[in-house]
Amino acid sequence: PFAALHQLCAPVLGRLAALPPGHRKALEVAFGLDAGIPDPFLVGIATLGLLVESVCEQPLLCVVDDAQWLDDSSAKALAFLARRVSAERMAVIFAVREPSRLPELDLLPGLTVEGLSEADARALLAAEIRAPLDRRVRDRILAEARGNPLALLELPRSTGLAGMAGGFALPAASPLSSRIEQSFQARLERLPEQTRLLLIVAAADPLGDPALLWRAAELLELDVTGAGPAEAAELVEFGTRVRFCHPLVRSAVYRAAPLEQRMRVHRALATATDPVADPDRLAWHRALASAGPDEDVAAELERSAARAQARGGVAAAAAFLERSAALTLDPERRVERVLAAAQAKLAAGAFDVAAELLTTVETAPLDQGQRARLDLLRGRISFATHRGGEGATAHVLRAARRLTVSDPEWSRACYLDALEMGILTGAMDPAVAAALAAPPAPRPPDSSDLVLDGLVRLAAEGHRAAVPLLGPIVADVRNEVWVRRPSLALLLAVEIWDFEAYAGTAEHLVAVGRESGSFHILPIGLAMLATVSAHAGDFGAAMEQISEGEAIADATGASPLVYPRLHLAALRGRRQEAVELFESVLAASQRMSLSVHWATAVLNNGLGDYPAALEAARRAVELDDLAMTGLALPELVESAVRSGERELAASALGSLAERTRAGGTPWGLGVEAYSRALVTCDEDAYREAVDHLDGCRAAAYRARAHLLYGEWLRREGRRRDARERLRQAHGLFSDMGAEAFADRAAGELRATGERARSRSAPVGEQLTMQEVHIARLVAEGETSKEVAAKLFLSPRTVDAHLRNIFRKLGLTSRKQLRDLPGIR
């Protein structure tokens, strides 16, 4: 891992001392200069910082040729680097064969290099072969080469002029790369036997270490003069590194060698490798020299896998484990190694390979624990590749049942995994039914046990029975169970209408994510916190948190969590902007349909388009999912009342009351009270809603309560009382930037005979989300370097954004930014 990145950075490693301590440590660990497990994305930002330091003196060009051969860790770090380069005097260029096999590179801007035109191909061929060439032979070469310059140069060499004179033909069905490789093999056959064997030694060890090559050659009793014919044929260069003229030459050399000869070469390379300095390369060569199962070699490969994982080389560890399993004769050990290899392949993202490995032990004699691990791996592979559906939960539930007697604690953890998968994929019903058979919790039960029992009780008996069990654990926002299962924390806090628990858990997850540097926890915590900020009426903070979460997603190559954008767009109330977002989210994933329906209902209720809101809210409630269904119920009540659907509104109110009264939180009771007031026209219910929500951080709902109360008062002819409520609603909505609801409140105020006071647009409205984030950080006193580290940018890029911010806001200094209302 990180070998290619190390090569690229070698010329500028003298500047490591200029980096912040955390970034310097990340690179030192990645390059083997210090102990630890490197984080590939922290390594990426550290690499950017290292190269930016060298850009201070002169522009910098980073060229990565044959990028399809990059190790996975280097590929991630370099792709990150390329995505974050913008304002620096730096360019990064990759040359990669199609298809690249590296999804990280596929996300970068690209230029496809097409074949030569027929005229240029003819000219190149004529320049290379000066002897007269039969027209049919020439046309055949041109047709076979398809404009590939390498093919135009190599295909004629495979048989020489004499062969071409008799008519040149190659099997057209084989791929072009295979035909080029065959042409190289034809040239190899004309070399002396000693030279061919020396080339096999060079091809068998891909790092090109000449010292290792010559030690192995000596063991094979090869004369160093054998290198001459290979260099004269322009196939290889023996210098400070051993370099083939093209990767296909290495491939041709290695594939052309008989298996026995390859094993002999690997045996020599293993003997020549220093067991202390390079035990992993020694183990790999010993593995390839083995004619059959070899427990000693298999055990050494297992140790190599552990060392690779300690360096952050998940893909390398998976390769070692896969080969270790193949060399294992003992059935029980082989099963353990196959399962470990599949786990490593899953961690490395090689889902298809992991699934194929599992098929090799399906018929083996497995104990219950091994069968359970097999099922768990199948479930996780299914969840990772297809987001699972019932297939993922079925595998995990099968594992849970297998462990019921032998390991009840692990069994319960599997049931909770299945429930969480079911909730996240919308396939919870079978999981709930099966979880009813979970073994009883040990005494005393831990936090995970409480969550499992609470979820089962929620599905089987309803909120009144479940909330006494779930409420205390959800309110315990620092509980370790939520760090392990952050998505469940979000969903359960909303399901029982506990806004304080929702906000507290989000803040804790962000703090844990920052402290640990976890790129799993931090994005989820930021997405939760952005949603909290949106409902609390702090749209600027929400934009900042969304921006940081998306910066992490861009850095890691992951898809950003989109639901906070949906919440923010629904509450801001800009119809065209919101509809475009909703459509794009649905086009990308139908799994987000419930969230989109909820957001559409909120948007249209704000705009006063109650029929559209009713349709969307009805769809959201019909999907019946954890958290979002509960949030959709008050939207359904309001839109149904406004559309004259009183019975539907009353039914939705009953479902809402069951949820909110069980929890007894100010958020839930306040929302239920104003929904009840809409249905019953009871003024006491409106007052109750205002009283509950005035002490709650959910400012968007507090403003809704004032708006609905004011609208009712106006319809009752009590204009003076209505104005007071509507002014409060308009002020709250305007201050937070909820434009649709603010306009609705302003319209109601006009109907009372009062014009709503105009308010200046928030400063952040003129800026992009990333610019809002940078502006707020700078206003808090952070330097460009500190902002750059937080947003995975370079300081020059931050300064470029600041120039845009100053231009848009008419500012000239950071001090003015700190003094600007609405930024800090």
Buried (B, 14 or more C-beta within 10 A) or exposed (E): BBBBBBEBBEEBBEBBEBBBEEBBBBBBBBBEEEEEEBBBBBBBBBBBBBBBBBBEEEEBEBEBEEBBBBBBBBBBBBBBBBBBBEBBBBEBEBEBEEEBBBEBBBEBEEEEEEBBEEEEBBEBBEEEBEEEBEEEBBEBBBEBBEBBBBBBBBBBBBBEEEBBBEEBEBEEEEEBBBBBBBBBBBBBEEBBEBBBBBBBBBBBBBEBBEEBBBBBBEBBEBEEEBBEBBBEBEBBBBEEEBBBBBBBBBBBBBBBBEEEBBBBBBBBBBBBBEEEEBBBBBBBBBBBBBEEEBEEBBBBBBBBBEBBBBBBBBBBBBBBBBBBBBBBEEEEBBBBBBBBBBBBBBBBBBBEBBBEBBEBBEEEEBEBBBBBBBBBBBBBBBBBBEBBBBBBBBBBBBBBBBBBEEBBEBBBBBBBBBBBBBBBBBBBEBBBEBBEEBBEBEEEBBBBBBBBBBBBBBBEEEBEBBBEBBBEBBBBBEBEBBBBBBBBBBBBBBBBBBBBBBBBBBBBBBBBBBEEEBBEBBBBBBBBBBBBBBBBBBBBBBBBBBBBBBBBBBBBBEEBBBBBBBBBBBBBBBBEEBEEBBEEBBEEEEBBBBBBBBBBBBBBBBBBBBEBBBBBBBBBBEBBBBBBBBBBBBBBBBBBBBBEBEEBBBBBBEBBBBBBBBBEBBBBBBBBBBBBBBBEEBBEBBBBBBBBBEEBBBBBBBBBBBBBBBBBBBEEEBBEBBBEBBBBBBBBBBBBBBBBBBBBBBBBBEBBEBEBEEEEEBBBBEBBBBBBBBBBBBBEEBEBEBBBBBBBBBBBBBBBBBEBBBEBBEBEEBEBBBEBEBBB
